[in-house]
Amino acid sequence: GEDVEQSLFLSVREGDSSVINCTYTDSSSTYLYWYKQEPGAGLQLLTYIFSNMDMKQDQRLTVLLNKKDKHLSLRIADTQTGDSAIYFCAEIPSYQLTFGKGTKLSVIP
Amino acid sequence: NAGVMQNPRHLVRRRGQEARLRCSPMKGHSHVYWYRQLPEEGLKFMVYLQKENIIDESGMPKERFSAEFPKEGPSILRIQQVVRGDSAAYFCASSQGSPMNTEAFFGQGTRLTVV
């Protein structure tokens, strides 16, 4: 199976919170990342969390890490139409990033 | 400081031709990575290079694909005798140091279409 798994689609109303979930397999990853990809664009690093942390908050973004279950989530508060994109979870067990297939977030006005 | 620059942004090749994709890392970055994104897929690691050295090419197909990062100039990903299955977006990333400790910045990608 895939090393990093994510649900493929998420649809939310503008102003609501979005929660994107991810499971990973390699417990040796030092960091876990969330990247954002807008249509036709490259990847933008949104945020990351160090593996010895449970939570990280950065403005509208909250990352939760459950190491026991190897579960990572990204919460976007007050979701805006500009947040519509594909969000990739990634782990880095060695020096190569391993990405999930991405969650396509659609924001309904 | 410009970001990671990739060119061309779009490349169309006929089956059997060669494709050359270029990547100029951010200033001061000596670590370069190439990833491939197939339609509806995440990015898959291909190769990791430092100046004049290939560190890990475990993600690269054994035939037709090669990569280099010369002392001077951009990193080149070369695909010989392209086939339809090579159609994908190819992303380059660079970092200042080890990717385990420093952020990797991505370029906007080269979208290769093989017709």
Backbone of each chain as ProteinMPNN parsed JSONL, in Angstrom:
{"seq_chain_A": "GEDVEQSLFLSVREGDSSVINCTYTDSSSTYLYWYKQEPGAGLQLLTYIFSNMDMKQDQRLTVLLNKKDKHLSLRIADTQTGDSAIYFCAEIPSYQLTFGKGTKLSVIP", "coords_chain_A": {"N_chain_A": [[0.813, -1.2, 0.0], [0.204, 2.421, -0.112], [2.664, 4.68, 1.184], [1.985, 7.055, 2.402], [-1.168, 8.194, 3.144], [-4.123, 9.791, 2.099], [-7.406, 11.22, 2.152], [-9.143, 11.864, -0.894], [-10.791, 13.998, -1.636], [-12.356, 16.998, -0.408], [-14.969, 19.021, 0.626], [-16.03, 22.188, 1.591], [-17.913, 24.842, 3.186], [-17.483, 28.32, 2.658], [-15.938, 30.072, 5.275], [-16.333, 28.081, 7.142], [-14.57, 25.54, 9.067], [-11.875, 23.578, 7.798], [-10.782, 20.231, 7.764], [-8.129, 18.267, 7.09], [-6.993, 15.056, 6.678], [-4.359, 12.637, 7.294], [-2.483, 9.679, 7.025], [0.552, 8.07, 7.885], [3.511, 6.038, 7.424], [6.161, 5.727, 8.255], [7.857, 5.834, 11.153], [10.211, 7.057, 11.7], [10.454, 9.525, 10.609], [11.614, 12.778, 10.819], [10.464, 15.236, 10.46], [7.161, 16.276, 9.533], [5.154, 17.261, 6.848], [3.033, 19.777, 5.373], [1.967, 20.598, 2.216], [0.852, 22.931, -0.245], [-0.804, 23.007, -3.334], [-1.654, 24.942, -5.943], [-3.783, 25.229, -8.864], [-1.947, 24.364, -11.75], [0.446, 25.175, -10.672], [3.509, 25.11, -8.707], [4.643, 23.469, -5.697], [3.857, 24.718, -2.508], [5.281, 25.183, 0.568], [3.35, 24.85, 3.357], [3.219, 24.431, 6.13], [4.949, 22.766, 8.807], [5.638, 20.072, 11.074], [7.52, 19.158, 13.836], [8.649, 15.956, 14.816], [8.496, 15.427, 17.541], [6.514, 16.916, 18.559], [3.088, 17.598, 19.437], [1.211, 19.341, 18.546], [0.872, 22.151, 16.423], [0.448, 25.556, 15.882], [-0.338, 28.018, 13.517], [-1.32, 30.922, 12.722], [-4.159, 30.74, 10.813], [-3.87, 28.056, 10.582], [-3.741, 24.816, 11.963], [-1.869, 22.149, 13.058], [-2.092, 18.801, 13.899], [-0.562, 16.09, 15.488], [-0.495, 12.683, 15.912], [1.454, 10.443, 17.069], [1.386, 7.837, 17.894], [-0.711, 6.653, 16.498], [0.141, 7.294, 14.016], [-0.894, 9.506, 12.631], [-1.771, 12.439, 11.054], [-3.017, 15.72, 10.946], [-4.464, 18.561, 9.293], [-5.837, 21.564, 10.065], [-7.801, 24.118, 8.824], [-8.835, 27.155, 9.727], [-11.771, 29.23, 9.358], [-12.215, 28.994, 6.506], [-11.359, 30.131, 3.269], [-12.179, 31.134, -0.128], [-9.833, 31.333, -1.513], [-8.361, 29.326, -0.428], [-8.85, 27.083, -1.812], [-7.46, 24.32, -3.28], [-4.978, 21.742, -3.842], [-3.922, 19.721, -1.236], [-1.047, 18.416, 0.108], [0.224, 15.909, 2.117], [3.339, 15.077, 3.601], [6.066, 12.95, 4.383], [9.396, 12.521, 5.657], [11.388, 10.233, 5.708], [14.042, 9.622, 5.111], [16.101, 11.296, 3.098], [14.432, 11.903, 1.123], [11.425, 13.269, 0.212], [8.297, 11.84, 0.859], [5.265, 11.711, -0.576], [1.701, 11.991, -0.055], [-1.257, 11.3, -2.082], [-2.639, 13.582, -2.227], [-5.164, 15.907, -1.187], [-7.98, 17.262, -2.511], [-9.239, 20.306, -1.939], [-12.259, 21.913, -1.983], [-13.853, 24.965, -1.885], [-16.909, 26.234, -1.082], [-18.68, 29.063, -2.015]], "CA_chain_A": [[0.0, 0.0, 0.0], [0.901, 3.695, -0.165], [3.318, 5.048, 2.426], [1.246, 8.177, 2.958], [-2.527, 8.109, 2.622], [-5.027, 10.913, 2.349], [-8.646, 11.195, 1.38], [-8.868, 12.58, -2.132], [-11.621, 15.196, -1.829], [-13.026, 17.614, 0.738], [-15.724, 20.193, 0.218], [-16.508, 22.924, 2.76], [-18.491, 26.167, 2.902], [-16.661, 29.461, 3.053], [-16.127, 30.465, 6.662], [-16.248, 26.906, 8.001], [-13.231, 24.967, 9.221], [-11.548, 22.388, 6.995], [-9.83, 19.323, 8.398], [-7.565, 17.323, 6.123], [-6.331, 14.002, 7.446], [-3.279, 11.929, 6.617], [-1.777, 8.66, 7.801], [1.86, 7.792, 7.325], [3.97, 4.724, 7.883], [7.53, 5.649, 8.758], [7.921, 6.556, 12.424], [11.508, 7.718, 11.867], [10.434, 10.851, 9.997], [11.912, 13.85, 11.761], [9.459, 16.26, 10.21], [6.019, 15.963, 8.67], [4.905, 18.509, 6.131], [1.845, 20.033, 4.56], [2.204, 21.449, 1.061], [-0.334, 23.379, -0.978], [-0.575, 23.153, -4.766], [-2.747, 25.574, -6.679], [-3.807, 24.722, -10.243], [-0.871, 24.761, -12.652], [1.56, 25.77, -9.94], [4.351, 24.203, -7.942], [4.232, 23.218, -4.32], [4.21, 25.731, -1.528], [5.273, 24.638, 1.92], [2.411, 25.571, 4.216], [3.657, 24.305, 7.507], [5.523, 21.469, 9.126], [5.669, 19.82, 12.502], [8.623, 18.311, 14.277], [8.034, 14.704, 15.253], [8.317, 15.331, 18.996], [5.433, 17.824, 18.916], [1.719, 17.105, 19.251], [0.383, 20.359, 17.903], [1.509, 23.4, 16.028], [-0.54, 26.512, 15.369], [0.256, 29.096, 12.743], [-2.431, 31.746, 12.236], [-5.397, 29.936, 10.627], [-3.521, 26.646, 10.41], [-3.402, 24.016, 13.137], [-1.424, 20.801, 12.716], [-2.124, 17.862, 15.007], [0.198, 14.874, 15.214], [-0.684, 11.541, 16.807], [2.532, 9.535, 16.665], [1.002, 6.443, 18.193], [-1.55, 6.185, 15.393], [0.761, 7.789, 12.786], [-1.96, 10.295, 12.039], [-1.476, 13.871, 10.96], [-4.148, 16.461, 10.383], [-4.324, 20.0, 9.062], [-7.104, 22.276, 10.203], [-7.8, 25.487, 8.331], [-9.969, 27.88, 10.294], [-12.349, 30.297, 8.536], [-11.754, 28.668, 5.154], [-11.675, 31.116, 2.24], [-12.141, 30.579, -1.492], [-8.429, 31.248, -1.897], [-7.771, 28.101, 0.111], [-9.13, 25.979, -2.739], [-6.182, 23.82, -3.805], [-4.691, 20.371, -3.427], [-3.044, 19.732, -0.067], [-0.264, 17.184, 0.2], [0.933, 15.535, 3.337], [4.586, 14.43, 3.217], [7.009, 12.567, 5.43], [10.763, 12.511, 5.133], [12.104, 9.217, 6.487], [15.489, 9.785, 4.896], [16.233, 12.634, 2.535], [13.481, 12.107, 0.043], [10.053, 13.474, 0.644], [7.298, 10.883, 0.384], [4.011, 12.458, -0.589], [0.418, 11.374, -0.319], [-1.8, 11.646, -3.388], [-3.215, 14.926, -2.178], [-6.589, 16.109, -0.923], [-8.464, 18.428, -3.231], [-10.169, 21.082, -1.126], [-13.129, 22.827, -2.72], [-14.537, 25.868, -0.963], [-18.172, 26.693, -1.687], [-18.955, 30.435, -1.534]], "C_chain_A": [[0.855, 1.262, 0.0], [1.533, 3.979, 1.187], [2.544, 6.134, 3.142], [-0.135, 8.184, 2.318], [-3.345, 9.313, 3.047], [-6.33, 10.649, 1.619], [-8.475, 12.159, 0.201], [-9.621, 13.899, -2.266], [-12.189, 15.677, -0.496], [-13.709, 18.869, 0.24], [-16.262, 20.882, 1.463], [-17.093, 24.26, 2.308], [-17.518, 27.246, 3.381], [-16.991, 29.877, 4.491], [-16.08, 29.303, 7.648], [-14.788, 26.488, 8.166], [-13.087, 23.754, 8.311], [-10.58, 21.532, 7.8], [-9.402, 18.28, 7.375], [-6.721, 16.329, 6.903], [-5.326, 13.223, 6.611], [-2.761, 10.847, 7.565], [-0.47, 8.338, 7.105], [2.399, 6.519, 7.953], [5.313, 4.753, 8.598], [7.684, 6.494, 10.019], [9.262, 7.268, 12.621], [11.542, 9.114, 11.255], [10.646, 11.93, 11.053], [10.861, 14.949, 11.689], [8.322, 15.667, 9.394], [5.518, 17.282, 8.114], [3.504, 18.549, 5.543], [2.23, 21.026, 3.457], [0.874, 21.778, 0.4], [0.043, 23.526, -2.451], [-1.815, 23.752, -5.409], [-2.67, 25.122, -8.136], [-2.663, 25.257, -11.092], [0.358, 25.316, -11.973], [2.395, 24.69, -9.262], [3.821, 24.035, -6.54], [4.731, 24.319, -3.404], [4.167, 25.084, -0.161], [4.368, 25.489, 2.793], [2.912, 25.609, 5.648], [4.276, 22.936, 7.699], [5.479, 21.307, 10.639], [6.817, 18.877, 12.799], [8.016, 17.089, 14.967], [7.857, 14.584, 16.754], [7.247, 16.304, 19.505], [4.086, 17.151, 18.686], [0.883, 18.067, 18.431], [1.248, 21.547, 17.525], [0.448, 24.32, 15.439], [0.175, 27.653, 14.678], [-0.881, 29.858, 12.073], [-3.665, 30.865, 12.035], [-5.14, 28.444, 10.553], [-3.195, 26.0, 11.751], [-3.038, 22.62, 12.662], [-1.468, 19.967, 13.983], [-1.396, 16.595, 14.599], [-0.058, 13.848, 16.304], [0.328, 10.491, 16.384], [2.162, 8.083, 16.868], [0.212, 5.854, 17.014], [-0.973, 6.571, 14.034], [-0.288, 8.556, 11.975], [-1.628, 11.765, 12.157], [-2.71, 14.57, 10.407], [-3.796, 17.937, 10.245], [-5.702, 20.624, 9.17], [-6.911, 23.703, 9.711], [-9.044, 26.171, 8.876], [-10.463, 28.931, 9.302], [-11.902, 30.143, 7.073], [-12.268, 29.676, 4.139], [-11.598, 30.473, 0.858], [-10.708, 30.456, -1.984], [-7.702, 30.03, -1.337], [-8.035, 26.898, -0.792], [-7.836, 25.567, -3.437], [-6.097, 22.338, -3.478], [-3.661, 20.442, -2.309], [-2.365, 18.371, 0.054], [0.373, 17.068, 1.576], [2.225, 14.858, 2.888], [5.394, 14.083, 4.454], [8.396, 12.512, 4.812], [11.594, 11.538, 5.956], [13.613, 9.255, 6.283], [15.693, 11.179, 4.33], [15.31, 12.852, 1.353], [12.084, 12.239, 0.625], [9.154, 12.402, 0.037], [5.938, 11.535, 0.543], [2.803, 11.525, -0.646], [-0.087, 11.817, -1.68], [-2.461, 13.022, -3.402], [-4.706, 14.913, -1.916], [-7.007, 17.376, -1.626], [-9.527, 19.111, -2.389], [-10.949, 22.042, -2.015], [-13.895, 23.666, -1.707], [-15.754, 26.45, -1.681], [-18.506, 28.073, -1.132], [-20.294, 30.512, -0.791]], "O_chain_A": [[2.08, 1.189, 0.1], [1.004, 3.57, 2.221], [2.46, 6.127, 4.37], [-0.258, 8.18, 1.094], [-3.27, 9.784, 4.182], [-6.363, 9.951, 0.605], [-7.747, 13.147, 0.298], [-9.146, 14.819, -2.932], [-12.462, 14.89, 0.41], [-13.114, 19.677, -0.473], [-16.884, 20.235, 2.305], [-16.814, 24.744, 1.211], [-16.828, 27.082, 4.387], [-18.155, 30.013, 4.867], [-15.821, 29.497, 8.835], [-13.896, 27.01, 7.498], [-14.038, 23.006, 8.085], [-9.666, 22.051, 8.441], [-10.22, 17.514, 6.866], [-5.85, 16.709, 7.686], [-5.429, 13.158, 5.386], [-2.62, 11.081, 8.766], [-0.396, 8.336, 5.877], [1.817, 5.987, 8.897], [5.582, 3.907, 9.451], [7.647, 7.722, 9.959], [9.437, 8.0, 13.595], [12.549, 9.815, 11.368], [9.935, 11.979, 12.057], [10.433, 15.506, 12.7], [8.498, 14.691, 8.665], [5.464, 18.29, 8.818], [2.885, 17.523, 5.259], [2.737, 22.117, 3.716], [-0.089, 21.015, 0.474], [1.082, 24.1, -2.778], [-2.886, 23.145, -5.416], [-1.615, 24.682, -8.594], [-2.435, 26.466, -11.144], [1.23, 25.875, -12.637], [2.03, 23.515, -9.248], [2.69, 24.414, -6.235], [5.865, 24.785, -3.512], [3.154, 24.507, 0.232], [4.585, 26.69, 2.952], [3.012, 26.663, 6.277], [4.139, 22.055, 6.85], [5.305, 22.274, 11.382], [7.042, 17.907, 12.075], [6.982, 17.192, 15.627], [7.123, 13.705, 17.205], [7.088, 16.495, 20.71], [3.957, 16.255, 17.852], [-0.033, 17.664, 17.714], [2.211, 21.894, 18.209], [-0.351, 23.906, 14.599], [1.163, 28.187, 15.183], [-1.343, 29.486, 10.994], [-4.169, 30.296, 13.003], [-6.078, 27.652, 10.469], [-2.467, 26.565, 12.568], [-3.809, 21.981, 11.947], [-0.943, 20.373, 15.02], [-1.59, 16.086, 13.495], [0.143, 14.124, 17.487], [0.085, 9.734, 15.444], [2.576, 7.209, 16.106], [0.439, 4.718, 16.597], [-1.541, 6.212, 13.002], [-0.521, 8.279, 10.799], [-1.253, 12.259, 13.22], [-3.366, 14.059, 9.499], [-2.96, 18.477, 10.97], [-6.623, 20.249, 8.444], [-5.986, 24.401, 10.124], [-10.168, 25.809, 8.529], [-9.687, 29.46, 8.507], [-11.295, 31.043, 6.493], [-13.445, 30.034, 4.138], [-11.021, 29.397, 0.697], [-10.399, 29.574, -2.785], [-6.569, 29.74, -1.722], [-7.498, 25.816, -0.558], [-7.199, 26.381, -4.106], [-7.023, 21.757, -2.912], [-2.652, 21.138, -2.423], [-3.017, 17.327, 0.097], [0.971, 18.008, 2.101], [2.217, 14.132, 1.894], [5.405, 14.822, 5.438], [8.543, 12.464, 3.591], [12.399, 11.946, 6.793], [14.371, 8.948, 7.202], [15.472, 12.161, 5.039], [15.398, 13.868, 0.663], [11.638, 11.416, 1.425], [9.244, 12.099, -1.153], [5.515, 11.867, 1.65], [2.866, 10.428, -1.202], [0.562, 12.612, -2.361], [-2.797, 13.553, -4.461], [-5.422, 14.019, -2.368], [-6.455, 18.447, -1.371], [-10.597, 18.549, -2.157], [-10.368, 22.876, -2.71], [-14.51, 23.133, -0.784], [-15.639, 27.07, -2.738], [-18.606, 28.244, 0.083], [-20.679, 31.583, -0.322]]}, "seq_chain_B": "NAGVMQNPRHLVRRRGQEARLRCSPMKGHSHVYWYRQLPEEGLKFMVYLQKENIIDESGMPKERFSAEFPKEGPSILRIQQVVRGDSAAYFCASSQGSPMNTEAFFGQGTRLTVV", "coords_chain_B": {"N_chain_B": [[16.168, 37.463, -4.278], [15.644, 35.029, -6.429], [13.241, 32.4, -6.777], [13.203, 28.799, -7.092], [13.911, 28.043, -10.357], [12.415, 26.754, -13.167], [12.638, 25.545, -16.46], [11.633, 24.483, -19.746], [8.282, 25.768, -19.012], [6.227, 24.386, -20.144], [6.35, 21.576, -22.239], [6.329, 19.98, -25.277], [6.649, 16.922, -26.828], [7.305, 14.626, -29.464], [6.755, 11.102, -29.667], [9.696, 9.218, -29.121], [11.454, 11.323, -29.344], [13.845, 13.489, -27.657], [13.727, 14.821, -24.355], [14.584, 17.682, -22.545], [14.909, 18.969, -19.399], [15.196, 21.781, -17.387], [16.637, 23.079, -14.389], [17.173, 25.64, -12.205], [18.566, 26.084, -9.169], [17.723, 27.738, -6.052], [19.602, 30.627, -5.077], [22.636, 29.891, -3.539], [21.892, 27.367, -2.821], [22.816, 23.993, -2.788], [21.781, 21.528, -3.052], [19.773, 19.479, -4.942], [16.667, 18.218, -6.095], [14.657, 15.998, -7.978], [11.302, 15.453, -8.818], [8.477, 13.551, -9.893], [5.213, 14.027, -11.062], [2.471, 12.298, -11.755], [-0.685, 12.416, -13.531], [-3.35, 13.112, -11.319], [-1.968, 12.1, -9.169], [0.259, 11.943, -6.32], [3.502, 13.466, -5.696], [6.399, 11.795, -6.824], [9.529, 10.741, -5.776], [12.488, 11.102, -7.68], [15.33, 11.633, -8.119], [18.257, 12.676, -6.353], [20.573, 15.196, -6.128], [23.784, 16.594, -5.594], [26.143, 19.207, -6.172], [27.768, 18.2, -9.036], [27.517, 15.555, -8.273], [25.651, 12.553, -8.072], [23.515, 11.672, -5.619], [21.426, 9.996, -4.858], [19.635, 7.98, -6.911], [17.5, 6.347, -6.88], [14.816, 6.49, -7.467], [14.55, 6.83, -10.121], [13.765, 5.769, -13.414], [15.496, 3.009, -14.872], [16.312, 3.027, -17.495], [16.649, 5.308, -20.177], [16.354, 7.662, -18.719], [18.196, 10.32, -17.263], [20.18, 12.353, -15.07], [21.804, 15.386, -14.181], [23.947, 17.613, -12.385], [25.812, 20.012, -12.912], [28.991, 21.617, -12.177], [28.873, 24.273, -12.941], [26.028, 26.052, -13.955], [22.58, 24.998, -14.669], [20.688, 22.266, -13.173], [20.003, 19.354, -15.032], [17.434, 17.351, -16.253], [17.162, 14.604, -18.204], [15.391, 12.994, -20.706], [15.404, 10.365, -22.781], [14.229, 9.24, -25.97], [11.345, 9.532, -25.656], [8.213, 8.326, -24.356], [4.616, 7.888, -24.35], [3.846, 7.423, -21.732], [5.593, 8.949, -20.274], [4.554, 11.414, -20.027], [3.889, 13.952, -17.84], [4.058, 16.031, -14.884], [7.048, 17.537, -13.997], [8.873, 18.213, -11.232], [11.246, 20.277, -9.7], [13.24, 20.676, -6.829], [15.035, 22.558, -4.38], [17.519, 22.798, -1.795], [19.258, 24.278, 0.963], [20.804, 22.824, 2.701], [20.987, 19.623, 4.239], [18.038, 17.822, 3.516], [16.658, 16.89, 5.661], [16.871, 18.695, 7.617], [16.559, 21.224, 6.633], [14.448, 23.432, 4.779], [12.962, 22.438, 1.721], [12.591, 24.01, -1.345], [10.27, 24.373, -3.93], [10.154, 24.424, -7.508], [8.061, 25.697, -10.204], [7.512, 23.717, -11.92], [7.786, 21.581, -14.846], [5.709, 20.828, -17.408], [5.376, 18.051, -19.181], [4.343, 16.87, -22.25], [3.755, 14.12, -24.186], [3.288, 13.365, -27.478]], "CA_chain_B": [[16.577, 36.071, -4.475], [14.597, 34.333, -7.168], [12.976, 31.045, -6.329], [13.682, 27.739, -7.972], [13.441, 28.344, -11.711], [12.4, 25.611, -14.074], [12.197, 25.828, -17.817], [10.458, 25.311, -20.001], [7.112, 25.462, -18.19], [5.487, 23.366, -20.89], [7.182, 20.976, -23.275], [5.634, 18.955, -26.059], [7.582, 16.121, -27.62], [6.77, 13.44, -30.137], [7.355, 9.84, -29.226], [11.016, 8.951, -29.69], [12.341, 12.482, -29.22], [14.474, 13.691, -26.357], [13.243, 15.961, -23.565], [15.571, 18.225, -21.597], [14.248, 19.841, -18.439], [16.228, 22.517, -16.663], [16.286, 23.572, -13.061], [18.166, 26.48, -11.539], [18.191, 26.14, -7.753], [17.826, 29.043, -5.391], [20.986, 31.045, -4.844], [23.201, 29.347, -2.308], [21.446, 25.986, -2.606], [23.642, 23.038, -3.514], [21.068, 20.247, -3.07], [18.68, 19.523, -5.922], [15.851, 17.003, -6.154], [13.643, 15.938, -9.026], [10.118, 14.659, -8.521], [7.538, 13.44, -11.011], [3.814, 13.959, -10.66], [1.565, 11.797, -12.784], [-2.022, 12.967, -13.337], [-4.128, 12.63, -10.167], [-1.088, 11.412, -8.228], [1.213, 12.762, -5.583], [4.829, 13.528, -6.278], [7.262, 10.653, -6.558], [10.939, 11.067, -5.825], [13.26, 10.496, -8.758], [16.773, 11.692, -7.957], [18.801, 13.695, -5.449], [21.909, 15.534, -6.582], [24.537, 17.754, -5.144], [26.993, 19.672, -7.281], [28.602, 17.21, -9.727], [27.343, 14.206, -7.733], [24.327, 11.966, -7.879], [23.509, 11.076, -4.291], [20.45, 8.893, -4.843], [18.794, 7.961, -8.121], [16.693, 5.136, -6.727], [13.464, 6.689, -7.992], [14.616, 7.111, -11.546], [13.78, 4.578, -14.273], [16.879, 2.607, -15.191], [16.631, 3.324, -18.897], [16.212, 6.523, -20.884], [16.371, 8.839, -17.847], [19.462, 10.669, -16.623], [20.164, 13.677, -14.451], [23.112, 15.913, -13.835], [23.975, 18.929, -11.747], [27.221, 20.346, -13.117], [29.586, 22.646, -11.325], [28.307, 25.543, -13.401], [24.804, 25.909, -14.738], [21.438, 24.372, -14.013], [20.531, 20.815, -13.193], [19.278, 18.906, -16.225], [16.821, 16.019, -16.291], [17.111, 14.272, -19.624], [14.61, 11.79, -21.012], [15.625, 9.997, -24.177], [13.218, 8.402, -26.639], [10.153, 9.658, -24.802], [7.002, 7.555, -24.642], [3.41, 8.552, -23.83], [3.812, 7.294, -20.272], [6.457, 9.958, -19.651], [3.773, 12.646, -19.861], [3.728, 14.21, -16.403], [4.693, 17.273, -14.43], [8.331, 17.248, -13.367], [9.186, 19.296, -10.307], [12.572, 20.354, -9.115], [13.299, 21.371, -5.544], [16.405, 22.746, -3.911], [17.661, 23.153, -0.389], [20.594, 24.782, 1.297], [21.532, 21.755, 3.357], [20.299, 18.335, 4.27], [16.586, 18.0, 3.501], [16.083, 16.512, 6.946], [16.984, 19.825, 8.538], [16.286, 22.507, 5.983], [13.283, 23.407, 3.897], [13.155, 22.314, 0.278], [11.726, 24.922, -2.097], [9.913, 23.766, -5.206], [9.869, 25.221, -8.687], [6.684, 25.608, -10.684], [7.347, 22.491, -12.678], [7.724, 21.497, -16.305], [4.67, 19.884, -17.815], [5.784, 17.37, -20.41], [3.299, 16.134, -22.97], [4.297, 13.334, -25.291], [2.192, 13.105, -28.442]], "C_chain_B": [[15.444, 35.337, -5.165], [14.42, 32.95, -6.579], [13.628, 30.047, -7.257], [13.072, 27.965, -9.354], [13.534, 27.097, -12.572], [11.988, 26.096, -15.464], [12.464, 24.651, -18.722], [9.31, 24.963, -19.056], [6.276, 24.363, -18.838], [6.379, 22.873, -22.023], [6.38, 19.886, -23.97], [6.668, 18.236, -26.907], [6.825, 14.984, -28.298], [7.474, 12.209, -29.591], [8.693, 9.615, -29.923], [11.978, 10.12, -29.603], [12.95, 12.54, -27.822], [13.846, 14.905, -25.667], [14.334, 16.372, -22.59], [14.873, 19.241, -20.708], [15.33, 20.477, -17.573], [15.721, 23.041, -15.33], [17.444, 24.388, -12.515], [17.757, 26.613, -10.082], [18.26, 27.571, -7.226], [19.293, 29.349, -5.122], [21.462, 30.481, -3.509], [22.797, 27.918, -2.002], [22.295, 25.032, -3.439], [23.001, 21.658, -3.592], [19.868, 20.392, -4.005], [17.986, 18.166, -5.966], [14.898, 17.11, -7.336], [12.536, 14.994, -8.593], [9.24, 14.631, -9.771], [6.127, 13.311, -10.452], [2.984, 13.512, -11.853], [0.176, 12.359, -12.518], [-2.739, 12.299, -12.167], [-3.27, 11.881, -9.14], [-0.306, 12.426, -7.407], [2.555, 12.775, -6.29], [5.643, 12.318, -5.871], [8.712, 11.072, -6.745], [11.61, 10.371, -6.991], [14.744, 10.446, -8.405], [17.153, 12.866, -7.072], [20.252, 13.926, -5.867], [22.496, 16.659, -5.741], [25.481, 18.108, -6.291], [27.912, 18.539, -7.774], [28.432, 15.788, -9.196], [25.877, 13.793, -7.705], [24.351, 11.233, -6.547], [22.588, 9.859, -4.247], [19.598, 8.997, -6.091], [17.848, 6.776, -8.089], [15.284, 5.276, -7.301], [13.421, 6.899, -9.487], [14.567, 5.811, -12.337], [15.196, 4.294, -14.755], [17.271, 3.005, -16.605], [16.014, 4.66, -19.299], [16.292, 7.787, -20.032], [17.777, 9.056, -17.29], [19.35, 12.072, -16.064], [21.591, 14.08, -14.145], [22.945, 17.267, -13.16], [25.438, 19.366, -11.815], [27.693, 21.454, -12.18], [29.028, 24.03, -11.681], [27.031, 25.247, -14.171], [23.735, 25.119, -14.012], [21.56, 22.853, -13.955], [19.672, 20.465, -14.401], [18.712, 17.513, -15.957], [16.589, 15.711, -17.765], [16.342, 12.967, -19.804], [14.793, 11.499, -22.495], [14.473, 9.144, -24.673], [11.908, 8.379, -25.851], [9.013, 8.806, -25.32], [5.83, 8.266, -23.976], [3.372, 8.52, -22.302], [4.728, 8.257, -19.535], [5.729, 11.278, -19.444], [3.451, 12.841, -18.383], [4.239, 15.618, -16.13], [5.956, 16.887, -13.676], [8.713, 18.457, -12.526], [10.609, 19.14, -9.793], [12.441, 21.079, -7.774], [14.762, 21.551, -5.182], [16.404, 23.093, -2.433], [19.102, 23.56, -0.13], [21.449, 23.675, 1.907], [20.745, 20.471, 3.277], [18.792, 18.554, 4.325], [15.936, 17.588, 4.808], [16.082, 17.689, 7.914], [16.641, 21.169, 7.934], [15.144, 22.35, 4.991], [13.716, 23.254, 2.45], [12.142, 23.207, -0.415], [11.503, 24.337, -3.486], [9.78, 24.822, -6.302], [8.443, 25.0, -9.145], [6.464, 24.421, -11.61], [7.442, 22.669, -14.18], [6.696, 20.439, -16.638], [5.018, 19.329, -19.191], [4.594, 16.621, -20.988], [3.953, 15.424, -24.139], [3.148, 12.967, -26.223], [2.618, 12.07, -29.466]], "O_chain_B": [[14.41, 35.057, -4.558], [15.331, 32.399, -5.962], [14.474, 30.384, -8.084], [11.853, 28.065, -9.492], [14.589, 26.473, -12.686], [11.107, 26.943, -15.611], [13.413, 23.897, -18.502], [9.376, 23.946, -18.366], [5.694, 23.521, -18.154], [7.07, 23.654, -22.676], [5.827, 18.992, -23.33], [7.459, 18.862, -27.613], [5.843, 14.461, -27.772], [8.612, 12.263, -29.125], [8.82, 9.792, -31.135], [13.186, 9.943, -29.767], [12.615, 11.751, -26.938], [13.484, 15.885, -26.317], [14.928, 15.541, -21.905], [14.323, 20.235, -21.182], [16.246, 19.809, -17.095], [14.552, 23.391, -15.171], [18.56, 23.887, -12.379], [16.712, 27.191, -9.785], [18.786, 28.474, -7.876], [20.113, 28.446, -4.961], [20.778, 30.585, -2.491], [23.289, 27.318, -1.046], [22.472, 25.231, -4.641], [23.595, 20.723, -4.13], [19.06, 21.31, -3.868], [18.624, 17.116, -5.887], [14.397, 18.191, -7.649], [12.78, 13.901, -8.08], [9.256, 15.552, -10.588], [5.886, 12.579, -9.492], [2.817, 14.245, -12.827], [-0.119, 12.744, -11.387], [-2.736, 11.074, -12.042], [-3.795, 11.114, -8.333], [-0.222, 13.604, -7.753], [2.721, 12.171, -7.35], [5.588, 11.87, -4.726], [9.07, 11.682, -7.752], [11.343, 9.201, -7.267], [15.351, 9.375, -8.388], [16.481, 13.896, -7.039], [21.049, 12.992, -5.95], [21.789, 17.542, -5.254], [25.585, 17.366, -7.268], [28.72, 18.002, -7.017], [29.15, 14.891, -9.637], [24.994, 14.578, -7.362], [25.115, 10.286, -6.366], [22.93, 8.826, -3.671], [18.913, 9.998, -6.299], [17.442, 6.261, -9.131], [14.633, 4.271, -7.589], [12.352, 7.123, -10.053], [15.247, 4.848, -11.982], [15.983, 5.206, -15.01], [18.438, 3.289, -16.874], [14.967, 5.057, -18.788], [16.298, 8.889, -20.582], [18.459, 8.109, -16.898], [18.536, 12.876, -16.517], [22.46, 13.247, -13.889], [21.945, 17.961, -13.342], [26.21, 19.119, -10.887], [26.908, 22.118, -11.503], [28.751, 24.844, -10.8], [26.973, 24.296, -14.95], [23.941, 24.636, -12.899], [22.417, 22.25, -14.6], [18.736, 21.187, -14.746], [19.419, 16.618, -15.495], [15.912, 16.455, -18.475], [16.615, 11.969, -19.137], [14.39, 12.286, -23.352], [13.829, 8.427, -23.908], [11.437, 7.32, -25.438], [8.856, 8.588, -26.521], [6.027, 9.144, -23.136], [2.923, 9.471, -21.662], [4.655, 8.373, -18.312], [6.236, 12.166, -18.759], [2.816, 11.991, -17.758], [4.772, 16.295, -17.009], [5.929, 16.008, -12.815], [8.858, 19.569, -13.032], [11.088, 18.045, -9.502], [11.622, 21.985, -7.623], [15.622, 20.788, -5.625], [15.425, 23.61, -1.895], [20.02, 23.237, -0.885], [22.653, 23.597, 1.665], [19.943, 20.263, 2.367], [18.317, 19.384, 5.1], [14.77, 17.907, 5.041], [15.369, 17.673, 8.918], [16.453, 22.148, 8.656], [14.913, 21.272, 4.443], [14.697, 23.852, 2.008], [10.954, 23.16, -0.096], [12.439, 23.865, -4.131], [9.355, 25.951, -6.057], [7.704, 24.214, -8.553], [5.337, 24.16, -12.033], [7.212, 23.753, -14.715], [6.802, 19.293, -16.202], [4.963, 20.024, -20.205], [3.932, 15.843, -20.301], [4.616, 16.042, -24.972], [2.17, 12.343, -25.813], [1.839, 11.722, -30.353]]}, "name": "protein", "num_of_chains": 2, "seq": "GEDVEQSLFLSVREGDSSVINCTYTDSSSTYLYWYKQEPGAGLQLLTYIFSNMDMKQDQRLTVLLNKKDKHLSLRIADTQTGDSAIYFCAEIPSYQLTFGKGTKLSVIPNAGVMQNPRHLVRRRGQEARLRCSPMKGHSHVYWYRQLPEEGLKFMVYLQKENIIDESGMPKERFSAEFPKEGPSILRIQQVVRGDSAAYFCASSQGSPMNTEAFFGQGTRLTVV"}
